Amino acid sequence: MKKVILSLMAIAAFVGCSKSNNDEGPTIPEGTYPKEITYKDGKEKKLSKETFNIQDGKILSIVKEFYGRDGETVEKKTVKTFSYNGDLPTKSVYEGDGQAYTEEYEYESGKLTKKTVTYAGGGKPTVTTYSYEGDRLIREVLATPMKYSKEGREEEVTQYNEKDFVHSGERVTVNEKNYTKFKDGKEKYVNTLTSVFTIQGGNLMHRKTESTSLKEEGTYTYDDKKNPTFSNLKKILTPSYFMTSEGSRNNILTKEITSKAENKEESKQKYIYEYTYNDKGYPTTRKEYEDNGSSKEHIMTEEYTY
């Protein structure tokens, strides 16, 4: 099955909240979004760097640079470019991590209603559609064409991921259904799950997910500073932004995940994040640690240049 894999953290975080640091519109004010993000491992060894070409408040392109063992550049390439109509992106082209695809965006009243992803290798595109009630997202459907083979027969089918969103105060309940639809209209390989998200002050505070085979719970805390990868434009491109902590207004401080898969023991993970800030309240470094109880392991460092 074809999937859109966004390996760049900043692209993956290209989401926002109901009100962002820029409440005036989708463009990015000077000094509020990183021009460079450098990634280091737990031993502070440079792994890669992303450079964002921002002009007139718009991200036009992203360049990724990879470093070798001695810190030398081993590869540097433009991995993503954007095209705009006014302030809204209409198309982006991605090439990296062995993939190449184009995303095209359609809007109604400034809200994303359709995202079409076409892969360079050919085949039918994947299509995601979005429905709203006022400003609230109420439905998201991803349709992925694929081929199904059985006993020497090959058939074109469509795999669906459907999400319905029910809003109630600070809580959003997401009812999700995954299934494969065949040409005769039959639905097979059906899987359903329900997730409840609690959002306070623009931050995801709690998430609980249940299905027949998995129970998972996440608890999150934040600082009171500004998330540097947060803008209204991100909210526009990923309407279900609130389903991840990266889509929150402030910077995450702790993340605790408890999961219990069917016929397996319960597992617990806790992560801690530490920051330094500039005089405008934006982080200049972020360090991620895994809490092992008696100690914590440094996993990753990110450095932001504005």
N, C-alpha and C positions, 0 to 999 in steps of 0.2 A: 504494500500500500504506500502510496506517495504521501509524504508528510512535509509540512513546512517546518524546518528546523532552524530556528533563529539562534545561532550560537553566540552572537554578540550580546553581551549582557545589556548593553545600553539599548540595543534594538529590542531585546526581549522586554526591557523596561520601558518601551516606547508607549507607555500608558499613563493615565492621569486620574483625577478625581473630579467631583462635581464642581469644585472651585479650586483653581490652582494658584500658584504663585503669580501667574499672569491672568487676572480676571477679565482683562479687556478683550482678549481674543486669542486665536490659535497661534499667533506668532510668538517667538521667544525673545524676551527683552535681553539686552546686553548684560552679560555678567551673571545670568541666572541659570545657564546651562553650560556644562563643561565643554571646552574646546578640545581638550585631550583627557583621556582616561588611560592610565598606565596600570597594568595588572602584574602583580608579583606573587610568587608562591610564599609559603610559610617561612622560608629562609631568606626572604626579601630579594630573591633572584628575579630579575625582569623576565616576564614571559611574552607579553605583547603590549601593544599600545593602539588605541583607537583615536583618530583625529577627525573632528567634525567640522566640515566646511559650512559655517553659518553665515548667511548674507541676508540682510533685511529681515531678520527674525525667522528665517527658514533654514532648515538643514538641507543643503543641496547634495552633499555626498559624505560618505564615511570611508576613511582610509584605514586599513589594518596593517600593522607592522609587527612581525614576529622576530623574536630574538633567539640567538643560539646560546650554547653553553657558556661562552665567554662574554655574553652581552652584546655581541655584534648582530646587526640586522641580517637575517637570512632570507626574508621575504617582505615585500611591501607592495600592496595593491589596493586599488579602490574596490571595495566589496559591495557598496550600495550607493545608488544614485536616486534622486527624487525629481519628479516633474510636478509642477503646480499649475492650478488655475486660480489666480488670486492668492489667498492665503491657504487654500486647501490642497493637499497633495492629490494628484490624479493617478500617478503611477510611480512605482519604484522598481528598480532592477537590482537583483542580488546575485553575486557571484563569489562563492567562497565555500570552504569546507567540502570541496568536491561536488557542489551543487550550483545550479544556475536556474533562476526563475524570475518571472515578472509578476508583480501584483498591480492590479488596476482597481480603483476605488470609485464608487458611485454614491451620491448623496441626495438627500431630500431635506430641505430646510437646515442645512449645515450638519446633518447627522448621517453617519455612514450607514448605508442600507445594503450594500453589496460589495464583497471583496472577491475578485477572481484571480486565481493563481495559475499561471501557465508555465510549465517546465520546459527548459531548453531541450530535453531529451525527447520531446514529443508526447503524444497522448492527450486525452481530454483534460481540461482544466478542473481544478477544485473550485467550488463556489461556496462562500459563506454569506448568508443573508441575515439581516438584523431587523427586528420590529420593535416599536416603541409605543409607550403610552405616555404622552407628554414628553418629559425629558428622561423618563425611565426606560431602560432596556427591559423588554418583557420576553423576548424570544431570540434565540440564536441557533441557526441550523447550518452545519457544515456537511456538504455533499461531496464525496470523493469517488469518482469513477474508478473501477478496477476490473480485472479479469478474474473469473472464478473457474478453476479447473477441477474436474472430477471424472474419473474413469475415462480419461481420454477426451472428454468433452470440455470445450472452453466457452464460457458465457460472460458477456459484459453485465456487471452488476454495479450497484451504487451503495457505498457504505455511508451511513448517516450518523452524525452526532447531533442530537437535538437537546437544547437546554431551554427550559421555561423558568422565568424568574418571577418570584412572588415577593413583593416589597411590603414590609410591615414595620414602620418606624425605623429603628436601627438595624433590623434584621432583614436579610435577603435569603430566601429559600430557593435553591436551584434544583429543579427536578430534571435529571439527565437520562437520556435514553440513547443507547448505541445499538445499531442493528444493520444487517445487510439486506437490501431489497433486490429481489430478482425480477426478471422481465415479466413473469406472470403475476407480479404484484405481491408475492408472498414475502414476509419478513422472517428472516432466520438469524440465529446467533444473537438473540436479543439480550441485552444487559442493561439494567437500570440502577441508578444510585441517586441519593438525595444528599445535598450539602446545605448547611445553614451557616451563613456568614454574618458576624456581628461587626458593624462598622460604627466607630465613634470619632467625631471630629475629622472625618476624612481618612481615618486609619483603620485597617483591618485588625481587629483585636482578637477575634476568635473564629475558628472554622471547625465544623464537625461534619464528617462525611460517613455515610453508611450505605452499604450494599449487602447482597447476600454473602459475599466472600471477603469483605474488608470493612473494618471500622477504623477511622483515623480522626485524630483531633489535634488541632494546632492552636497555640496561644502565643500572642505577640505583644511586645511592648515597644515604645518609641520615645525618642527625645522630643524636644519642642523646637527643633531647628528645621530648616528647609531641605527637603529632599531634592538633590541637584538634578535628578533625572525625571523630574515631574513637571508637566506642562499641560495646558488645555489641548494642545495638538495631540498629545499622547492619548488623552481621553477619547478624542475623535477617532483615532485609528484602531483602538482596541476598546470597544464599548464595555466589555466585561472585565475592565481593568481592576475592579474591586476584589476579584477572586484571588489576588496574590498580594503579598506584603509589599512587593516592589511598586505597586500602584498606590501606595499610601502617601499622604501629604508630608509626613515627617519621616525621619530616618529610624530604621529598625534598631532596637537595642538588644532584644532577646527574642529567640524563636524556639519554642518547645513543641516537638512533634511526637505523639504517641500513636502507634498503629498496631492493629491486631488482624492479621490475615487468617483465613480459614485454615484450621489444623496447624497453626504455627504459634509460637510464643509471642507475647506482646513485646514490642520494641519501643525504646524511648531514645530520643535525640534532643540535645539542647545546644543552641549556638548563641554566642555572645559577640556583639559588635562594638567596637570602640572607634571614636572619631577625634580628629582635630578640625577646627573651624577657622574661617577667615572672619574679617570684621563685619561682613554682611550676613553672617549666620549660615553660610554654606560650608559643608565639609570640604576639607582639602585632602584628608586621608580617611580611609575606612579600613579597619582591620577586623577580620572574621576569625573566630575561635570556635572549636568544638569543645564543649564542657564535658569532661570525663569524670566528673565528681570531685575527685581529689586534686585534679589538675585540669588545665585547658591547653589544647593544641592549636597553635597558630596555623591557619589553613591558607589564608589569602589576604593580600593587601591591595587596595585600590587607591590610586592617587589622582586627584582632580585638578586640572588647570583651567581657569576661566578667562 
